[in-house]
Amino acid sequence: MVLDRGFVAGGQWWRLWTCHLLHLDPTHALLNLGALAVILLLAMRQRMLGELVLAAVLGMPLLSLALLWLDPAMDWYAGLSGLLHGLLVVVLARRGGFLAWLLLGLVVFKLFHEWRFGSHWEGWPVITLAHRLGAAEGALWAMVGGLWAMTRLPVARPGA
């Protein structure tokens, strides 16, 4: 079920998750699922699939609530692309290296371009705020996850 302000206010909290699972048409769904498959493959290679699933489950309602709060004129939302931007940022930021940082730079450029010029899909306006919020959420998750991982590393003792 789509994210609808009235229904969420009326107690249909599951829409905070389900809106990310619905799409405008089959092509939209297939593109998002293809991107998700690539992101999941990268996460599996980095042995962070569990972390990415947790980021998605926690990120869905946070992204939905942020959209409702920051865009009071938005009537409804459906799609995975906001969350995908966040998951991609998590995977790339945690991977590091030249190529990952280059791709992150391209994501930032894309977000800026969408913000400046807008975006449409098959005549529907794209909620580009979802992409920016998802990417920001992913950056936050990557930073917190990176700090947590650093605290979990074994510390070499002097003389050991």
Long-range contacts (C-beta under 8 A, 24 or more apart in sequence): 2-76, 2-77, 2-78, 3-64, 3-67, 3-68, 3-76, 3-77, 3-78, 4-75, 4-76, 5-68, 5-74, 5-75, 5-76, 8-64, 8-68, 13-61, 15-64, 16-60, 16-61, 16-64, 16-65, 17-57, 17-60, 17-61, 17-64, 19-64, 19-76, 19-77, 19-78, 19-79, 20-60, 20-63, 20-64, 20-78, 20-79, 20-80, 20-82, 20-83, 21-80, 22-78, 22-79, 23-78, 23-79, 23-80, 24-78, 24-79, 24-121, 24-122, 24-124, 25-122, 27-122, 28-79, 28-121, 28-122, 32-79, 32-80, 32-81, 32-84, 33-80, 35-80, 35-81, 35-84, 35-88, 36-80, 36-84, 36-87, 39-84, 39-87, 39-88, 39-91, 42-91, 42-92, 42-95, 43-87, 43-91, 46-91, 46-94, 46-95, 48-90, 48-91, 48-94, 51-90, 51-145, 52-87, 52-90, 52-91, 55-86, 55-87, 55-90, 55-138, 55-141, 55-145, 56-83, 56-87, 59-83, 59-86, 59-87, 59-134, 59-137, 59-138, 59-141, 62-137, 63-130, 63-133, 63-134, 63-137, 66-133, 66-137, 67-127, 67-129, 67-130, 67-133, 70-129, 70-133, 71-127, 71-129, 74-127, 74-129, 77-127, 77-130, 79-127, 79-130, 81-126, 81-130, 81-131, 81-134, 82-127, 82-130, 82-131, 82-133, 82-134, 83-134, 84-134, 85-111, 85-130, 85-131, 85-132, 85-134, 85-135, 85-138, 86-133, 86-134, 86-135, 86-136, 86-137, 86-138, 86-141, 87-134, 87-138, 88-135, 88-138, 89-134, 89-135, 89-138, 89-139, 89-142, 90-138, 90-141, 90-142, 90-145, 93-138, 93-139, 93-142, 93-143, 93-146, 94-142, 94-145, 94-146, 107-135, 108-135, 111-135
